[in-house]
Amino acid sequence: MNYNKINNYLGWLCGFIAFLVYSFTVERSVSWWDTGEFIAASKNLEVVHQPGAPLFLMIQNIFSNFALGNNSNIALWMNIGSSTCSALTIVFLFWTITALARKIVLGNKEGSSIQYIQIFSAGLVGALAYSFTDSFWYSAVESEVYAMSSLCTAIVFWLALKWERKADNPDSNKWLLLIAFVMGLSIGVHLLNLLTIPALALMIYFRKAKHINWKGAVISFGWGVLALAFILWGVIQYSVRIASNFDVFFVNTLGLPFGTGIAFFILLIIACAVYGIIYSIKTNKPLLNLIILGICLLCFGFTSFSMVLIRAQTNIALNNYQPDNAFSFLSYLSREQYISEPLFKGPTFNSNIIDVNEGKTYRKDEKQYAEIDYVKGYEYDKQVLFPRLYSSKHADFYKQYLNLSAGETPTFTDNLKFFFNYQIGHMYSRYFMWNFVGRQNDNPGQGEITSGNWISGVNFLDELRLPGINAAPEYMKNDPSRNTYFFLPLILGIIGALWQLKKNKKDSAIVALMFFFTGLAIVIYLNQSPLQPRERDYSYAGSFYVFAIWIGLGVLGIIDYLKTKAQRISINKLTYSTAAICILAGPILLVKENWDDHDRSERNMTREVALNTLNSCEPNAIVITYGDNDTFPLWYLQGVEGIRTDVRVLNYGYLQSDWYVKQAMEDINQSEALPIGFSHDKVKKGIRDGIQVMDFGIEGYSDVDKLLEVMLSDNKKDMLETSRGEFVNVMPNRRLQLKINKNQVIENANVPKEWQQFIPEYMQWELKNNFVSRADLSLMSILTNNNWERPIYFISSSASATSMGMDKYLASEGLVKKLMPIDMGQASDRSTLVNSDKIHENAINKFNWSSIDHLDHFDVDSNFHYEGWIYPNVYVDGMQTLMMQGKFDKAKDLALQAYDFQPKVIKGMRQVYSNSVLLDTLVKVKEIEKAKSLASKQLKAINENLDFQYEIAKTSKMGFDPISVELGIASLERYIPSLKELGDANLLAEATRLDKKYKDIWM
């Protein structure tokens, strides 16, 4: 038996099996979160959010060519690009497992056929098990960086094992140099790959040291950590920082063109590297030679970021942070746009700022770099070591979680409790158990028994951990995202880890260190605050990869144990039977449980929401967005499929940055520059980064254009002098007004005829915040200069966060809210205007929804948008308003569409509550049979859900979901009048019974 040939073939076979599965289940278009941005940027080689992923974008751009000019297929092929990377990861995982297994089983000897089969069985079980784990499969079927990042990690670890096997050969160092190059390349994908460095340092020590001891191991580990720090800060950031300072000197002092200092610095580095290589050869210093060459190759791989610098110089649609010079590039790499979390020492959630730490940086102006101040950090009155309870935004959560009283300052012990119980327990261990024990459902959870927990499928054990869990209704038990593995993959992995520890402590230490650095070390470094907007299991996929190595080795551990306990059975039978059982307990079980909720082949919601949002807008409109999921899918449609490029998508969060304001002042695609009346020089970096709102006692409202003049004035008479003698702009009145030209509004704004009488002389509103950002300044200027020529829309789901207090004047048109100067005496603190005719026109004539009633798995993100945005804003608001206006035919149209646009399974009480409006409408428009069918389904859902909540509440006061209980009871109160009108005695009796039952229990 030719070991190497079969090993290679089986590795590729594992990769092919994984690729086949991913190809069947891959998403056919754009998906939620960052994929829309990545796909659009990959197609056009643009600049994505910090710190960038240029190599990923360039490789995905290659995959886009397989669409053969069909832009609607580009997303599919880029998703397949991730599937390809994931499949290749499995290939290298197989080879990694067999390499580690061979060292233990055979050492440096040749083995028998049955020993080879044992080794290959370990590789097959471990590699295929990881292929179908929850987190890895999720990343394998969408165009995100994590699949390619996993591939880089897999390649590096396999190369390290390759080096270890050939370390005594004269040319063995080529493998280490190749590792350095791959690591350099991986920086252009994601930084997670670098976390393998400490484990590699330990491997080199074990392989090269003549005498191994704890002291040497600790020292080598320390060198590994230093190497990691050198790359993270030295290569990635400080090399750019030094180059930036060179450029300042060459430009500001010597008067040379921009970039001259950078070119000189690069030439200087090359010269030093060449000299160092020649010196190391002449003086016969092989280690120095290896280090210099390794750094050179690492930097060479890092040059993928030159794509960012080059493309940032051009007029591209997505140019995040516009890193077109040394200092903006440095800010881009160091993630300046994002708030950094404290690591070793920092504040508690109730600390107060007592001082500001300022620093100096530079901004590129027309001819020179200008020195500007920036905030490096803050000084606090209370600080602790190892701060985990630092976020003031989450103070209430911390207090509830740790039972802290009002005004109580958390101690170091409280921080440790939160670290172990929440950050490790909830934000890592729970994810780990999802992948190797089982998952309750894909609902995001914060500790309640109904959502997001890990479960095993062993009922009595699950009941001990989660009291009442076994009383879950059938729809929860049959939820495709409920996956149970009965601890089997976990047990296999533990057996493998213990067996490796017993047989080869050196390799066990290396793998364990990899497991730590790709898991718990990330937990420590990220220091995530609670209530994250999405589950973060993808961050720890590296540690799940390492555990899959132990799953594979678990096969050998079982065989080794059975050899001593079942000596009468032949080794062949033991091997084949163990391999078969482990394949069933690992890969087969995982693929069987996970297929239905990881199959994205019929998902269309993301693209359809984006398409319907754009089609809700009039020509040449401005639509203001806020979050990832209401921005990136729109960018995808415009940048990739070329749909509605006349609409300017303006992200309010990005608009707070000077570079984005500058881009808003330029034409993009078919969208003209926004009517911002001030120059970019007024708000460039370091100038008006934020303006304080001050109460100067001004009575009434101030005109927006006058306030803009004051806030943008460079005249010290219009500024406020601070205690430090500095002059700063302020906003002297938070009450704003905009004079309305009624004729312009009627001519341009497409105001409903019956509303035109309510056009006021002034729009008046109050700014909510105490701080005016560049986004607010830009929006004020647009309002002043637009003259209602371009329609202004706000995404319905985020309008209150972006409308600058103008909620009163936002008229709902379904997925978007249009700014309209209409005053019917409506409330000023919320949006209550509903353009029902426009909602009807959009929903019936413009929206395109694929059927969701046949989907066995309606994914959590799509369901979140459906329940929280689409259904209430389009159908609930539309039906209610049309019925109030007596437009029954149009209400019936919406009701029939809403009836068909229902998920197969009702996941929560929010949808049941919203459906009370649908039921009432169906009854009133005489759709009796549909009303009965809907009511029956809703009452069943209420009964099942509230019974489940009650079973939980019997044993756990904190485990049930009080919001579901409130919505369920409120739904019954709304259903009963409709059912009386419907005239179905049985349904009415059931609703009345449930209403009494649950009010007796809960009220």
Buried (B, 14 or more C-beta within 10 A) or exposed (E): EEBEEBBBEBBBBBBEBBBEBBBEBBBBBBBBBBBBBBBBBBBBBBBBBBBBBBBBBBBBBEBBEBBEEEBBBBBBBBBBBBBBBBBBBBBBBBBBBBBBBBBBBBEEEEBEEBBBBBBBBBBBBBBBBBBBBBBBBBBBBBBBBBBBBBBBBBBBBBBBBBBBBBBEEEEBBBBBBBBBBBBBBBBBBBBBBBBBBBBBBBBBBBBEEEEBEEEBBEEBBEBBBBBBEBBBEBBBBEBBBBBBBBBBBBBBEEEBEBBBBBBBBBEEBEEEBEEBBEEBEEEEBEEBBBBBBBBBBBBEBBBBBEBBBEBBEEEBBBBBBBBBBBBBBBBBBBBBBEEEBBEEEBBBBBBEEEEEEEEEBBBBEEEBBBEBEBEEBBEBEEBBEBBBBBBBEBBEBBBEBBEBEEEEEBBEEBBEBBBEBBBBEBBBBBBBBBBBBBBBBBBBBEBBBBBBBBBBBBEEBBBEEBBBBEBBBEBBEEBBBBBBBBBBBBBBBBBBBBBBBEBBEBBBBBBBBBBBBBBBBBBBEBBBBBEEEBBBBBBBBBBBBBBBBBBBBBBBBBBBBBEEEEEEEEBEEBBBEBBEBBBEBBBBBBBEBBBBBBBBEBBBBBBBBBBBBBBBBBEBBBBBBBBBBBBBBBBBBBBBBEBBBBBBBBBBBBBBBBBBBBBBBBEBBBBEEBBBBBEBEBBBBBBBBEBEBEEEEEEEBBBBBBBBEBBBEEEEEBBBEEEEEEEEBBBBBBBBBBEBBEEBBBEBBBBBEEBEEBBBEBBBBBBBEEEBBBBBBBBBBBBBBBBBEBBBBBBBBBBBBBBBBBBBBBBBBBBBBBBBBBBEEBEBEEBBBBBBBBBBBBBBEEBEBEEBEEBEBBBBBBBBBBBBBBBBBBBBBBBBBBBEBEBBEBBBBBBBBBBEBBBEBBBBBBBBBBBBBBBBBBBBBEBEEBBBEBBBBBBBBBBBBBBBBBBBBEEBEEBBBEEBBEBBBBBBEBBBBBBBBBEBEEBBEBBBEBBEBBEEBBE
